[in-house]
Amino acid sequence: MTIHKEGYTSIALSILLIFIMNAVAHYYWPDLSILKWIIYILSVLIFVTVLQFFRHPTRRTIVNTEHIICPADGKVVVIEETQENEYFQDRRLQVSIFMSPINVHVNRNPISGIVKYFKYHPGKYLVAWDPKSSTDNERTTTVVEHETGIEILYRQIAGALARRIVWYVKEGDQVQQGEQFGFIKFGSRVDVYLPLGTDVKVSLGQVVTGGITVLADVTKTTEVEG
């Protein structure tokens, strides 16, 4: 277990805040032991909360070209057919994973392949479970072409608390399944858009682990009328 590089600044700021809080308490209220103990406890809670948010556990992804793996830790909140209008301009199967503030917020490539499309969109900060967050919130869109020719789109979406999305990919990059492609701070969501008929391996409400849980089988599809 290590601390993610995106957390260094936030951790430094939290230490500065803790130092100021304790210095003020000792200077202005040196005899109020109860108040100082409240500040001590609050200081520990702030520090532990920030540390746990930026934790970066070691994950060993079993690379499998037949699988699409979960790009993030969290809970599956959407599995539905929907219209994807940014890149595909057609109907897709959307699977969404909500990351609460207590989840690991490292985002990982669900498949290996070539980044065919990438775009950052500034936007709003609606709660991550709002259906409009997929199109209105600050977000990134990445499309990776699998070796079979199938294209998978995944989207980082900022939530009401998340105010910064970080990404490490660009068009033309060769990406590896399970490697980091980004990070979202303080609560967020990742949407994955699959071809209709894809064999989804997760269910609504399921708790999943990024880089480990198999999201779908890219080689097994069912016939879809339309």
Buried (B, 14 or more C-beta within 10 A) or exposed (E): EEBBEBBEEBBEEBBEBBEEBBEEBEEEEEEEEEEBEEBBEEBEEBBEEBBEBBBBEEBEBEEBEEBBBBBBBBBBBBBEEBEBEBBBEEBBBBBBBBBBBEBBBBBBBBBBBBBBBBEEBEBBBBBBBBEEBBBBBBBBBBBBBBEEEBBBBBBBBBBBBBEEBBBEBEEEBEBBBBBBBBBBBBBBBBBBBBBBBBEBBBEEEBEBBBBBBBBBBBBEBEEEEE
